Amino acid sequence: MRLNHRRSNIEIIAEMLRVGENGAGKTEIMYGANMSYAQIQKYLAFLMSQDLINKVEVGNPSIKYRVTDKGSKLLESINNIMEILGMEDDGEF
């Protein structure tokens, strides 16, 4: 049972961090976290401004995004909270 049909900002951020844990391109994050292009632009900018994810150039012009130590700690905290609340990975009870 879901309390809300829409994902919260925290759920979206957690999904993005999960996809980017080992490095991922923008498209991979967008599809992995089930986001629109406009959303990915907004959230990536926010995550980078908060030092939760870094842009890493791995070639020309290939760019990947990788979770920082701070981002890993945040994801671990979110996972712990979801576990305490008895929520599954998809945010449901």
PyMOL Python script that loads the backbone (N, CA, C, O; Angstrom):
from pymol import cmd

cmd.read_pdbstr("""\
ATOM      1  N   MET A   1       0.840  -1.183   0.000  1.00  0.00           N
ATOM      2  CA  MET A   1       0.000   0.000   0.000  1.00  0.00           C
ATOM      3  C   MET A   1       0.885   1.246   0.000  1.00  0.00           C
ATOM      4  O   MET A   1       1.781   1.380   0.833  1.00  0.00           O
ATOM      5  N   ARG A   2       0.634   2.121  -0.908  1.00  0.00           N
ATOM      6  CA  ARG A   2       1.385   3.365  -0.963  1.00  0.00           C
ATOM      7  C   ARG A   2       0.547   4.486  -0.377  1.00  0.00           C
ATOM      8  O   ARG A   2      -0.657   4.570  -0.620  1.00  0.00           O
ATOM      9  N   LEU A   3       1.187   5.335   0.387  1.00  0.00           N
ATOM     10  CA  LEU A   3       0.481   6.490   0.934  1.00  0.00           C
ATOM     11  C   LEU A   3       0.317   7.560  -0.136  1.00  0.00           C
ATOM     12  O   LEU A   3      -0.639   8.335  -0.115  1.00  0.00           O
ATOM     13  N   ASN A   4       1.262   7.593  -1.071  1.00  0.00           N
ATOM     14  CA  ASN A   4       1.274   8.622  -2.097  1.00  0.00           C
ATOM     15  C   ASN A   4       1.723   7.969  -3.397  1.00  0.00           C
ATOM     16  O   ASN A   4       2.693   7.211  -3.398  1.00  0.00           O
ATOM     17  N   HIS A   5       1.053   8.240  -4.480  1.00  0.00           N
ATOM     18  CA  HIS A   5       1.400   7.628  -5.761  1.00  0.00           C
ATOM     19  C   HIS A   5       2.670   8.224  -6.362  1.00  0.00           C
ATOM     20  O   HIS A   5       3.355   7.550  -7.132  1.00  0.00           O
ATOM     21  N   ARG A   6       2.990   9.437  -6.037  1.00  0.00           N
ATOM     22  CA  ARG A   6       4.177  10.080  -6.569  1.00  0.00           C
ATOM     23  C   ARG A   6       5.361   9.846  -5.653  1.00  0.00           C
ATOM     24  O   ARG A   6       5.217   9.762  -4.434  1.00  0.00           O
ATOM     25  N   ARG A   7       6.535   9.743  -6.260  1.00  0.00           N
ATOM     26  CA  ARG A   7       7.748   9.565  -5.452  1.00  0.00           C
ATOM     27  C   ARG A   7       8.145  10.894  -4.815  1.00  0.00           C
ATOM     28  O   ARG A   7       7.940  11.963  -5.390  1.00  0.00           O
ATOM     29  N   SER A   8       8.707  10.805  -3.638  1.00  0.00           N
ATOM     30  CA  SER A   8       9.199  12.007  -2.969  1.00  0.00           C
ATOM     31  C   SER A   8      10.554  12.382  -3.555  1.00  0.00           C
ATOM     32  O   SER A   8      11.194  11.577  -4.233  1.00  0.00           O
ATOM     33  N   ASN A   9      10.981  13.604  -3.289  1.00  0.00           N
ATOM     34  CA  ASN A   9      12.311  14.042  -3.723  1.00  0.00           C
ATOM     35  C   ASN A   9      13.388  13.120  -3.169  1.00  0.00           C
ATOM     36  O   ASN A   9      14.363  12.821  -3.858  1.00  0.00           O
ATOM     37  N   ILE A  10      13.222  12.672  -1.944  1.00  0.00           N
ATOM     38  CA  ILE A  10      14.222  11.798  -1.319  1.00  0.00           C
ATOM     39  C   ILE A  10      14.280  10.459  -2.037  1.00  0.00           C
ATOM     40  O   ILE A  10      15.366   9.917  -2.246  1.00  0.00           O
ATOM     41  N   GLU A  11      13.126   9.917  -2.419  1.00  0.00           N
ATOM     42  CA  GLU A  11      13.115   8.656  -3.158  1.00  0.00           C
ATOM     43  C   GLU A  11      13.806   8.802  -4.512  1.00  0.00           C
ATOM     44  O   GLU A  11      14.548   7.914  -4.931  1.00  0.00           O
ATOM     45  N   ILE A  12      13.568   9.905  -5.185  1.00  0.00           N
ATOM     46  CA  ILE A  12      14.202  10.161  -6.480  1.00  0.00           C
ATOM     47  C   ILE A  12      15.709  10.285  -6.304  1.00  0.00           C
ATOM     48  O   ILE A  12      16.477   9.697  -7.065  1.00  0.00           O
ATOM     49  N   ILE A  13      16.129  11.043  -5.309  1.00  0.00           N
ATOM     50  CA  ILE A  13      17.562  11.219  -5.034  1.00  0.00           C
ATOM     51  C   ILE A  13      18.206   9.878  -4.702  1.00  0.00           C
ATOM     52  O   ILE A  13      19.299   9.584  -5.185  1.00  0.00           O
ATOM     53  N   ALA A  14      17.548   9.066  -3.888  1.00  0.00           N
ATOM     54  CA  ALA A  14      18.094   7.751  -3.535  1.00  0.00           C
ATOM     55  C   ALA A  14      18.267   6.888  -4.779  1.00  0.00           C
ATOM     56  O   ALA A  14      19.288   6.215  -4.924  1.00  0.00           O
ATOM     57  N   GLU A  15      17.287   6.898  -5.678  1.00  0.00           N
ATOM     58  CA  GLU A  15      17.392   6.120  -6.912  1.00  0.00           C
ATOM     59  C   GLU A  15      18.562   6.610  -7.759  1.00  0.00           C
ATOM     60  O   GLU A  15      19.311   5.802  -8.308  1.00  0.00           O
ATOM     61  N   MET A  16      18.721   7.906  -7.866  1.00  0.00           N
ATOM     62  CA  MET A  16      19.832   8.461  -8.645  1.00  0.00           C
ATOM     63  C   MET A  16      21.171   8.061  -8.037  1.00  0.00           C
ATOM     64  O   MET A  16      22.104   7.712  -8.760  1.00  0.00           O
ATOM     65  N   LEU A  17      21.266   8.110  -6.727  1.00  0.00           N
ATOM     66  CA  LEU A  17      22.511   7.744  -6.055  1.00  0.00           C
ATOM     67  C   LEU A  17      22.805   6.256  -6.232  1.00  0.00           C
ATOM     68  O   LEU A  17      23.958   5.864  -6.407  1.00  0.00           O
ATOM     69  N   ARG A  18      21.769   5.435  -6.186  1.00  0.00           N
ATOM     70  CA  ARG A  18      21.964   3.989  -6.393  1.00  0.00           C
ATOM     71  C   ARG A  18      22.520   3.722  -7.791  1.00  0.00           C
ATOM     72  O   ARG A  18      23.468   2.953  -7.953  1.00  0.00           O
ATOM     73  N   VAL A  19      21.927   4.360  -8.796  1.00  0.00           N
ATOM     74  CA  VAL A  19      22.366   4.146 -10.178  1.00  0.00           C
ATOM     75  C   VAL A  19      23.791   4.667 -10.375  1.00  0.00           C
ATOM     76  O   VAL A  19      24.567   4.078 -11.127  1.00  0.00           O
ATOM     77  N   GLY A  20      24.135   5.762  -9.706  1.00  0.00           N
ATOM     78  CA  GLY A  20      25.443   6.384  -9.884  1.00  0.00           C
ATOM     79  C   GLY A  20      26.538   5.874  -8.964  1.00  0.00           C
ATOM     80  O   GLY A  20      27.649   6.402  -8.982  1.00  0.00           O
ATOM     81  N   GLU A  21      26.251   4.867  -8.166  1.00  0.00           N
ATOM     82  CA  GLU A  21      27.255   4.370  -7.212  1.00  0.00           C
ATOM     83  C   GLU A  21      28.553   3.941  -7.891  1.00  0.00           C
ATOM     84  O   GLU A  21      29.637   4.209  -7.372  1.00  0.00           O
ATOM     85  N   ASN A  22      28.459   3.286  -9.028  1.00  0.00           N
ATOM     86  CA  ASN A  22      29.657   2.812  -9.728  1.00  0.00           C
ATOM     87  C   ASN A  22      29.975   3.655 -10.961  1.00  0.00           C
ATOM     88  O   ASN A  22      30.774   3.253 -11.808  1.00  0.00           O
ATOM     89  N   GLY A  23      29.355   4.805 -11.054  1.00  0.00           N
ATOM     90  CA  GLY A  23      29.547   5.680 -12.195  1.00  0.00           C
ATOM     91  C   GLY A  23      28.521   5.360 -13.267  1.00  0.00           C
ATOM     92  O   GLY A  23      28.335   4.195 -13.620  1.00  0.00           O
ATOM     93  N   ALA A  24      27.863   6.364 -13.781  1.00  0.00           N
ATOM     94  CA  ALA A  24      26.830   6.167 -14.800  1.00  0.00           C
ATOM     95  C   ALA A  24      26.691   7.442 -15.622  1.00  0.00           C
ATOM     96  O   ALA A  24      26.913   8.545 -15.122  1.00  0.00           O
ATOM     97  N   GLY A  25      26.325   7.282 -16.869  1.00  0.00           N
ATOM     98  CA  GLY A  25      26.056   8.422 -17.732  1.00  0.00           C
ATOM     99  C   GLY A  25      24.696   9.020 -17.423  1.00  0.00           C
ATOM    100  O   GLY A  25      23.891   8.424 -16.707  1.00  0.00           O
ATOM    101  N   LYS A  26      24.449  10.192 -17.965  1.00  0.00           N
ATOM    102  CA  LYS A  26      23.188  10.890 -17.717  1.00  0.00           C
ATOM    103  C   LYS A  26      21.988  10.053 -18.173  1.00  0.00           C
ATOM    104  O   LYS A  26      20.987   9.955 -17.463  1.00  0.00           O
ATOM    105  N   THR A  27      22.096   9.454 -19.359  1.00  0.00           N
ATOM    106  CA  THR A  27      20.988   8.643 -19.882  1.00  0.00           C
ATOM    107  C   THR A  27      20.740   7.423 -19.002  1.00  0.00           C
ATOM    108  O   THR A  27      19.591   7.071 -18.734  1.00  0.00           O
ATOM    109  N   GLU A  28      21.808   6.781 -18.555  1.00  0.00           N
ATOM    110  CA  GLU A  28      21.682   5.611 -17.682  1.00  0.00           C
ATOM    111  C   GLU A  28      20.980   5.981 -16.374  1.00  0.00           C
ATOM    112  O   GLU A  28      20.124   5.240 -15.891  1.00  0.00           O
ATOM    113  N   ILE A  29      21.345   7.115 -15.814  1.00  0.00           N
ATOM    114  CA  ILE A  29      20.695   7.577 -14.575  1.00  0.00           C
ATOM    115  C   ILE A  29      19.226   7.900 -14.854  1.00  0.00           C
ATOM    116  O   ILE A  29      18.344   7.537 -14.076  1.00  0.00           O
ATOM    117  N   MET A  30      18.976   8.582 -15.968  1.00  0.00           N
ATOM    118  CA  MET A  30      17.622   8.994 -16.320  1.00  0.00           C
ATOM    119  C   MET A  30      16.703   7.774 -16.435  1.00  0.00           C
ATOM    120  O   MET A  30      15.608   7.769 -15.872  1.00  0.00           O
ATOM    121  N   TYR A  31      17.140   6.750 -17.156  1.00  0.00           N
ATOM    122  CA  TYR A  31      16.313   5.556 -17.314  1.00  0.00           C
ATOM    123  C   TYR A  31      16.299   4.706 -16.053  1.00  0.00           C
ATOM    124  O   TYR A  31      15.256   4.165 -15.685  1.00  0.00           O
ATOM    125  N   GLY A  32      17.448   4.579 -15.385  1.00  0.00           N
ATOM    126  CA  GLY A  32      17.530   3.771 -14.174  1.00  0.00           C
ATOM    127  C   GLY A  32      16.663   4.309 -13.045  1.00  0.00           C
ATOM    128  O   GLY A  32      16.120   3.544 -12.248  1.00  0.00           O
ATOM    129  N   ALA A  33      16.538   5.634 -12.984  1.00  0.00           N
ATOM    130  CA  ALA A  33      15.736   6.260 -11.934  1.00  0.00           C
ATOM    131  C   ALA A  33      14.347   6.657 -12.445  1.00  0.00           C
ATOM    132  O   ALA A  33      13.573   7.297 -11.732  1.00  0.00           O
ATOM    133  N   ASN A  34      14.040   6.269 -13.693  1.00  0.00           N
ATOM    134  CA  ASN A  34      12.731   6.539 -14.295  1.00  0.00           C
ATOM    135  C   ASN A  34      12.367   8.025 -14.223  1.00  0.00           C
ATOM    136  O   ASN A  34      11.375   8.412 -13.605  1.00  0.00           O
ATOM    137  N   MET A  35      13.200   8.844 -14.873  1.00  0.00           N
ATOM    138  CA  MET A  35      13.038  10.293 -14.824  1.00  0.00           C
ATOM    139  C   MET A  35      12.930  10.871 -16.224  1.00  0.00           C
ATOM    140  O   MET A  35      13.321  10.237 -17.203  1.00  0.00           O
ATOM    141  N   SER A  36      12.397  12.072 -16.307  1.00  0.00           N
ATOM    142  CA  SER A  36      12.371  12.805 -17.572  1.00  0.00           C
ATOM    143  C   SER A  36      13.687  13.570 -17.720  1.00  0.00           C
ATOM    144  O   SER A  36      14.451  13.707 -16.765  1.00  0.00           O
ATOM    145  N   TYR A  37      13.933  14.063 -18.927  1.00  0.00           N
ATOM    146  CA  TYR A  37      15.156  14.830 -19.161  1.00  0.00           C
ATOM    147  C   TYR A  37      15.177  16.093 -18.290  1.00  0.00           C
ATOM    148  O   TYR A  37      16.215  16.448 -17.731  1.00  0.00           O
ATOM    149  N   ALA A  38      14.032  16.762 -18.180  1.00  0.00           N
ATOM    150  CA  ALA A  38      13.964  17.977 -17.358  1.00  0.00           C
ATOM    151  C   ALA A  38      14.276  17.662 -15.894  1.00  0.00           C
ATOM    152  O   ALA A  38      14.975  18.423 -15.224  1.00  0.00           O
ATOM    153  N   GLN A  39      13.758  16.544 -15.408  1.00  0.00           N
ATOM    154  CA  GLN A  39      14.025  16.156 -14.016  1.00  0.00           C
ATOM    155  C   GLN A  39      15.507  15.856 -13.806  1.00  0.00           C
ATOM    156  O   GLN A  39      16.098  16.298 -12.821  1.00  0.00           O
ATOM    157  N   ILE A  40      16.104  15.109 -14.725  1.00  0.00           N
ATOM    158  CA  ILE A  40      17.506  14.733 -14.547  1.00  0.00           C
ATOM    159  C   ILE A  40      18.391  15.971 -14.504  1.00  0.00           C
ATOM    160  O   ILE A  40      19.340  16.027 -13.723  1.00  0.00           O
ATOM    161  N   GLN A  41      18.090  16.962 -15.334  1.00  0.00           N
ATOM    162  CA  GLN A  41      18.863  18.198 -15.345  1.00  0.00           C
ATOM    163  C   GLN A  41      18.783  18.891 -13.983  1.00  0.00           C
ATOM    164  O   GLN A  41      19.799  19.298 -13.419  1.00  0.00           O
ATOM    165  N   LYS A  42      17.571  19.014 -13.472  1.00  0.00           N
ATOM    166  CA  LYS A  42      17.333  19.698 -12.194  1.00  0.00           C
ATOM    167  C   LYS A  42      18.003  18.949 -11.035  1.00  0.00           C
ATOM    168  O   LYS A  42      18.705  19.555 -10.225  1.00  0.00           O
ATOM    169  N   TYR A  43      17.786  17.650 -10.960  1.00  0.00           N
ATOM    170  CA  TYR A  43      18.321  16.873  -9.844  1.00  0.00           C
ATOM    171  C   TYR A  43      19.834  16.737  -9.901  1.00  0.00           C
ATOM    172  O   TYR A  43      20.495  16.803  -8.864  1.00  0.00           O
ATOM    173  N   LEU A  44      20.402  16.545 -11.103  1.00  0.00           N
ATOM    174  CA  LEU A  44      21.869  16.452 -11.200  1.00  0.00           C
ATOM    175  C   LEU A  44      22.517  17.752 -10.737  1.00  0.00           C
ATOM    176  O   LEU A  44      23.521  17.730 -10.026  1.00  0.00           O
ATOM    177  N   ALA A  45      21.947  18.877 -11.138  1.00  0.00           N
ATOM    178  CA  ALA A  45      22.488  20.173 -10.711  1.00  0.00           C
ATOM    179  C   ALA A  45      22.444  20.285  -9.187  1.00  0.00           C
ATOM    180  O   ALA A  45      23.402  20.742  -8.563  1.00  0.00           O
ATOM    181  N   PHE A  46      21.325  19.863  -8.594  1.00  0.00           N
ATOM    182  CA  PHE A  46      21.195  19.920  -7.138  1.00  0.00           C
ATOM    183  C   PHE A  46      22.208  18.997  -6.463  1.00  0.00           C
ATOM    184  O   PHE A  46      22.908  19.413  -5.540  1.00  0.00           O
ATOM    185  N   LEU A  47      22.289  17.747  -6.920  1.00  0.00           N
ATOM    186  CA  LEU A  47      23.200  16.779  -6.297  1.00  0.00           C
ATOM    187  C   LEU A  47      24.652  17.230  -6.409  1.00  0.00           C
ATOM    188  O   LEU A  47      25.434  17.041  -5.477  1.00  0.00           O
ATOM    189  N   MET A  48      25.018  17.825  -7.545  1.00  0.00           N
ATOM    190  CA  MET A  48      26.393  18.321  -7.694  1.00  0.00           C
ATOM    191  C   MET A  48      26.635  19.529  -6.794  1.00  0.00           C
ATOM    192  O   MET A  48      27.719  19.666  -6.227  1.00  0.00           O
ATOM    193  N   SER A  49      25.651  20.400  -6.657  1.00  0.00           N
ATOM    194  CA  SER A  49      25.819  21.581  -5.803  1.00  0.00           C
ATOM    195  C   SER A  49      25.969  21.203  -4.338  1.00  0.00           C
ATOM    196  O   SER A  49      26.571  21.941  -3.558  1.00  0.00           O
ATOM    197  N   GLN A  50      25.419  20.047  -3.964  1.00  0.00           N
ATOM    198  CA  GLN A  50      25.500  19.568  -2.583  1.00  0.00           C
ATOM    199  C   GLN A  50      26.669  18.607  -2.366  1.00  0.00           C
ATOM    200  O   GLN A  50      26.802  18.027  -1.289  1.00  0.00           O
ATOM    201  N   ASP A  51      27.512  18.438  -3.382  1.00  0.00           N
ATOM    202  CA  ASP A  51      28.660  17.520  -3.332  1.00  0.00           C
ATOM    203  C   ASP A  51      28.240  16.083  -3.022  1.00  0.00           C
ATOM    204  O   ASP A  51      28.915  15.374  -2.275  1.00  0.00           O
ATOM    205  N   LEU A  52      27.110  15.665  -3.609  1.00  0.00           N
ATOM    206  CA  LEU A  52      26.635  14.298  -3.428  1.00  0.00           C
ATOM    207  C   LEU A  52      26.982  13.430  -4.635  1.00  0.00           C
ATOM    208  O   LEU A  52      26.996  12.202  -4.549  1.00  0.00           O
ATOM    209  N   ILE A  53      27.262  14.088  -5.756  1.00  0.00           N
ATOM    210  CA  ILE A  53      27.627  13.388  -6.983  1.00  0.00           C
ATOM    211  C   ILE A  53      28.602  14.285  -7.751  1.00  0.00           C
ATOM    212  O   ILE A  53      28.473  15.509  -7.745  1.00  0.00           O
ATOM    213  N   ASN A  54      29.569  13.661  -8.406  1.00  0.00           N
ATOM    214  CA  ASN A  54      30.569  14.403  -9.187  1.00  0.00           C
ATOM    215  C   ASN A  54      30.465  14.047 -10.648  1.00  0.00           C
ATOM    216  O   ASN A  54      30.096  12.929 -11.007  1.00  0.00           O
ATOM    217  N   LYS A  55      30.796  15.021 -11.498  1.00  0.00           N
ATOM    218  CA  LYS A  55      30.894  14.778 -12.930  1.00  0.00           C
ATOM    219  C   LYS A  55      32.325  14.340 -13.208  1.00  0.00           C
ATOM    220  O   LYS A  55      33.274  15.024 -12.825  1.00  0.00           O
ATOM    221  N   VAL A  56      32.478  13.194 -13.877  1.00  0.00           N
ATOM    222  CA  VAL A  56      33.799  12.649 -14.157  1.00  0.00           C
ATOM    223  C   VAL A  56      33.926  12.449 -15.663  1.00  0.00           C
ATOM    224  O   VAL A  56      33.103  11.763 -16.270  1.00  0.00           O
ATOM    225  N   GLU A  57      34.953  13.045 -16.269  1.00  0.00           N
ATOM    226  CA  GLU A  57      35.175  12.847 -17.695  1.00  0.00           C
ATOM    227  C   GLU A  57      35.990  11.581 -17.875  1.00  0.00           C
ATOM    228  O   GLU A  57      37.100  11.473 -17.352  1.00  0.00           O
ATOM    229  N   VAL A  58      35.445  10.619 -18.615  1.00  0.00           N
ATOM    230  CA  VAL A  58      36.119   9.334 -18.810  1.00  0.00           C
ATOM    231  C   VAL A  58      36.575   9.152 -20.257  1.00  0.00           C
ATOM    232  O   VAL A  58      37.066   8.084 -20.620  1.00  0.00           O
ATOM    233  N   GLY A  59      36.421  10.155 -21.059  1.00  0.00           N
ATOM    234  CA  GLY A  59      36.820  10.104 -22.457  1.00  0.00           C
ATOM    235  C   GLY A  59      36.381  11.373 -23.123  1.00  0.00           C
ATOM    236  O   GLY A  59      35.975  12.329 -22.463  1.00  0.00           O
ATOM    237  N   ASN A  60      36.461  11.384 -24.421  1.00  0.00           N
ATOM    238  CA  ASN A  60      36.030  12.578 -25.137  1.00  0.00           C
ATOM    239  C   ASN A  60      34.936  12.182 -26.094  1.00  0.00           C
ATOM    240  O   ASN A  60      35.233  11.481 -27.061  1.00  0.00           O
ATOM    241  N   PRO A  61      33.710  12.570 -25.904  1.00  0.00           N
ATOM    242  CA  PRO A  61      33.142  13.506 -24.917  1.00  0.00           C
ATOM    243  C   PRO A  61      32.430  12.799 -23.773  1.00  0.00           C
ATOM    244  O   PRO A  61      31.564  13.397 -23.135  1.00  0.00           O
ATOM    245  N   SER A  62      32.767  11.554 -23.497  1.00  0.00           N
ATOM    246  CA  SER A  62      32.029  10.762 -22.503  1.00  0.00           C
ATOM    247  C   SER A  62      32.165  11.321 -21.085  1.00  0.00           C
ATOM    248  O   SER A  62      33.268  11.524 -20.578  1.00  0.00           O
ATOM    249  N   ILE A  63      31.019  11.560 -20.471  1.00  0.00           N
ATOM    250  CA  ILE A  63      30.975  12.070 -19.095  1.00  0.00           C
ATOM    251  C   ILE A  63      30.129  11.120 -18.259  1.00  0.00           C
ATOM    252  O   ILE A  63      29.038  10.719 -18.664  1.00  0.00           O
ATOM    253  N   LYS A  64      30.639  10.772 -17.110  1.00  0.00           N
ATOM    254  CA  LYS A  64      29.888   9.932 -16.170  1.00  0.00           C
ATOM    255  C   LYS A  64      29.710  10.713 -14.877  1.00  0.00           C
ATOM    256  O   LYS A  64      30.436  11.666 -14.594  1.00  0.00           O
ATOM    257  N   TYR A  65      28.748  10.292 -14.123  1.00  0.00           N
ATOM    258  CA  TYR A  65      28.480  10.884 -12.813  1.00  0.00           C
ATOM    259  C   TYR A  65      28.731   9.810 -11.775  1.00  0.00           C
ATOM    260  O   TYR A  65      28.274   8.676 -11.917  1.00  0.00           O
ATOM    261  N   ARG A  66      29.453  10.168 -10.737  1.00  0.00           N
ATOM    262  CA  ARG A  66      29.817   9.205  -9.700  1.00  0.00           C
ATOM    263  C   ARG A  66      29.459   9.778  -8.335  1.00  0.00           C
ATOM    264  O   ARG A  66      29.670  10.961  -8.066  1.00  0.00           O
ATOM    265  N   VAL A  67      28.920   8.926  -7.489  1.00  0.00           N
ATOM    266  CA  VAL A  67      28.519   9.314  -6.138  1.00  0.00           C
ATOM    267  C   VAL A  67      29.769   9.599  -5.304  1.00  0.00           C
ATOM    268  O   VAL A  67      30.742   8.847  -5.357  1.00  0.00           O
ATOM    269  N   THR A  68      29.735  10.677  -4.545  1.00  0.00           N
ATOM    270  CA  THR A  68      30.835  11.038  -3.654  1.00  0.00           C
ATOM    271  C   THR A  68      30.697  10.275  -2.330  1.00  0.00           C
ATOM    272  O   THR A  68      29.700   9.588  -2.106  1.00  0.00           O
ATOM    273  N   ASP A  69      31.691  10.397  -1.468  1.00  0.00           N
ATOM    274  CA  ASP A  69      31.599   9.785  -0.133  1.00  0.00           C
ATOM    275  C   ASP A  69      30.391  10.331   0.621  1.00  0.00           C
ATOM    276  O   ASP A  69      29.677   9.587   1.293  1.00  0.00           O
ATOM    277  N   LYS A  70      30.173  11.628   0.503  1.00  0.00           N
ATOM    278  CA  LYS A  70      29.031  12.260   1.169  1.00  0.00           C
ATOM    279  C   LYS A  70      27.719  11.684   0.614  1.00  0.00           C
ATOM    280  O   LYS A  70      26.778  11.439   1.368  1.00  0.00           O
ATOM    281  N   GLY A  71      27.665  11.471  -0.706  1.00  0.00           N
ATOM    282  CA  GLY A  71      26.478  10.881  -1.327  1.00  0.00           C
ATOM    283  C   GLY A  71      26.248   9.450  -0.875  1.00  0.00           C
ATOM    284  O   GLY A  71      25.109   9.033  -0.666  1.00  0.00           O
ATOM    285  N   SER A  72      27.344   8.692  -0.724  1.00  0.00           N
ATOM    286  CA  SER A  72      27.237   7.304  -0.243  1.00  0.00           C
ATOM    287  C   SER A  72      26.691   7.261   1.175  1.00  0.00           C
ATOM    288  O   SER A  72      25.873   6.402   1.505  1.00  0.00           O
ATOM    289  N   LYS A  73      27.139   8.186   2.012  1.00  0.00           N
ATOM    290  CA  LYS A  73      26.653   8.250   3.391  1.00  0.00           C
ATOM    291  C   LYS A  73      25.166   8.606   3.421  1.00  0.00           C
ATOM    292  O   LYS A  73      24.403   8.049   4.211  1.00  0.00           O
ATOM    293  N   LEU A  74      24.762   9.541   2.552  1.00  0.00           N
ATOM    294  CA  LEU A  74      23.349   9.913   2.477  1.00  0.00           C
ATOM    295  C   LEU A  74      22.514   8.719   2.037  1.00  0.00           C
ATOM    296  O   LEU A  74      21.467   8.449   2.626  1.00  0.00           O
ATOM    297  N   LEU A  75      22.961   8.003   1.011  1.00  0.00           N
ATOM    298  CA  LEU A  75      22.217   6.837   0.528  1.00  0.00           C
ATOM    299  C   LEU A  75      22.100   5.775   1.619  1.00  0.00           C
ATOM    300  O   LEU A  75      21.042   5.166   1.780  1.00  0.00           O
ATOM    301  N   GLU A  76      23.167   5.552   2.358  1.00  0.00           N
ATOM    302  CA  GLU A  76      23.139   4.591   3.465  1.00  0.00           C
ATOM    303  C   GLU A  76      22.120   5.023   4.522  1.00  0.00           C
ATOM    304  O   GLU A  76      21.379   4.194   5.049  1.00  0.00           O
ATOM    305  N   SER A  77      22.085   6.312   4.827  1.00  0.00           N
ATOM    306  CA  SER A  77      21.117   6.833   5.806  1.00  0.00           C
ATOM    307  C   SER A  77      19.687   6.655   5.310  1.00  0.00           C
ATOM    308  O   SER A  77      18.810   6.252   6.074  1.00  0.00           O
ATOM    309  N   ILE A  78      19.448   6.954   4.032  1.00  0.00           N
ATOM    310  CA  ILE A  78      18.105   6.785   3.466  1.00  0.00           C
ATOM    311  C   ILE A  78      17.693   5.316   3.533  1.00  0.00           C
ATOM    312  O   ILE A  78      16.566   4.999   3.913  1.00  0.00           O
ATOM    313  N   ASN A  79      18.617   4.414   3.162  1.00  0.00           N
ATOM    314  CA  ASN A  79      18.319   2.983   3.214  1.00  0.00           C
ATOM    315  C   ASN A  79      17.998   2.533   4.637  1.00  0.00           C
ATOM    316  O   ASN A  79      17.091   1.728   4.847  1.00  0.00           O
ATOM    317  N   ASN A  80      18.745   3.054   5.616  1.00  0.00           N
ATOM    318  CA  ASN A  80      18.484   2.707   7.025  1.00  0.00           C
ATOM    319  C   ASN A  80      17.110   3.189   7.469  1.00  0.00           C
ATOM    320  O   ASN A  80      16.385   2.464   8.150  1.00  0.00           O
ATOM    321  N   ILE A  81      16.756   4.392   7.091  1.00  0.00           N
ATOM    322  CA  ILE A  81      15.442   4.943   7.452  1.00  0.00           C
ATOM    323  C   ILE A  81      14.331   4.101   6.837  1.00  0.00           C
ATOM    324  O   ILE A  81      13.347   3.779   7.502  1.00  0.00           O
ATOM    325  N   MET A  82      14.494   3.742   5.556  1.00  0.00           N
ATOM    326  CA  MET A  82      13.476   2.928   4.889  1.00  0.00           C
ATOM    327  C   MET A  82      13.345   1.567   5.553  1.00  0.00           C
ATOM    328  O   MET A  82      12.242   1.033   5.668  1.00  0.00           O
ATOM    329  N   GLU A  83      14.471   1.001   5.993  1.00  0.00           N
ATOM    330  CA  GLU A  83      14.446  -0.290   6.678  1.00  0.00           C
ATOM    331  C   GLU A  83      13.719  -0.170   8.020  1.00  0.00           C
ATOM    332  O   GLU A  83      12.904  -1.024   8.369  1.00  0.00           O
ATOM    333  N   ILE A  84      14.018   0.890   8.764  1.00  0.00           N
ATOM    334  CA  ILE A  84      13.364   1.116  10.061  1.00  0.00           C
ATOM    335  C   ILE A  84      11.857   1.271   9.884  1.00  0.00           C
ATOM    336  O   ILE A  84      11.077   0.790  10.707  1.00  0.00           O
ATOM    337  N   LEU A  85      11.448   1.946   8.807  1.00  0.00           N
ATOM    338  CA  LEU A  85      10.026   2.160   8.544  1.00  0.00           C
ATOM    339  C   LEU A  85       9.359   0.943   7.918  1.00  0.00           C
ATOM    340  O   LEU A  85       8.145   0.929   7.711  1.00  0.00           O
ATOM    341  N   GLY A  86      10.157  -0.078   7.619  1.00  0.00           N
ATOM    342  CA  GLY A  86       9.601  -1.287   7.022  1.00  0.00           C
ATOM    343  C   GLY A  86       9.223  -1.115   5.583  1.00  0.00           C
ATOM    344  O   GLY A  86       8.320  -1.787   5.084  1.00  0.00           O
ATOM    345  N   MET A  87       9.914  -0.209   4.901  1.00  0.00           N
ATOM    346  CA  MET A  87       9.611   0.058   3.485  1.00  0.00           C
ATOM    347  C   MET A  87      10.560  -0.752   2.608  1.00  0.00           C
ATOM    348  O   MET A  87      11.722  -0.958   2.956  1.00  0.00           O
ATOM    349  N   GLU A  88      10.051  -1.207   1.471  1.00  0.00           N
ATOM    350  CA  GLU A  88      10.855  -1.924   0.497  1.00  0.00           C
ATOM    351  C   GLU A  88      11.670  -0.911  -0.297  1.00  0.00           C
ATOM    352  O   GLU A  88      11.508   0.296  -0.118  1.00  0.00           O
ATOM    353  N   ASP A  89      12.553  -1.402  -1.181  1.00  0.00           N
ATOM    354  CA  ASP A  89      13.365  -0.524  -2.011  1.00  0.00           C
ATOM    355  C   ASP A  89      12.531   0.385  -2.898  1.00  0.00           C
ATOM    356  O   ASP A  89      12.986   1.465  -3.276  1.00  0.00           O
ATOM    357  N   ASP A  90      11.312  -0.036  -3.237  1.00  0.00           N
ATOM    358  CA  ASP A  90      10.470   0.792  -4.104  1.00  0.00           C
ATOM    359  C   ASP A  90       9.632   1.790  -3.315  1.00  0.00           C
ATOM    360  O   ASP A  90       8.761   2.452  -3.878  1.00  0.00           O
ATOM    361  N   GLY A  91       9.891   1.902  -2.013  1.00  0.00           N
ATOM    362  CA  GLY A  91       9.211   2.897  -1.200  1.00  0.00           C
ATOM    363  C   GLY A  91       7.877   2.439  -0.644  1.00  0.00           C
ATOM    364  O   GLY A  91       7.185   3.211   0.020  1.00  0.00           O
ATOM    365  N   GLU A  92       7.499   1.172  -0.911  1.00  0.00           N
ATOM    366  CA  GLU A  92       6.208   0.686  -0.418  1.00  0.00           C
ATOM    367  C   GLU A  92       6.380  -0.038   0.906  1.00  0.00           C
ATOM    368  O   GLU A  92       7.463  -0.519   1.239  1.00  0.00           O
ATOM    369  N   PHE A  93       5.289  -0.105   1.651  1.00  0.00           N
ATOM    370  CA  PHE A  93       5.276  -0.791   2.945  1.00  0.00           C
ATOM    371  C   PHE A  93       5.229  -2.290   2.729  1.00  0.00           C
ATOM    372  O   PHE A  93       5.212  -3.053   3.695  1.00  0.00           O
TER     373      PHE A  93
END
""", "prot")
cmd.dss("prot")
cmd.show_as("cartoon", "prot")
cmd.util.cbc("prot")
cmd.orient("prot")
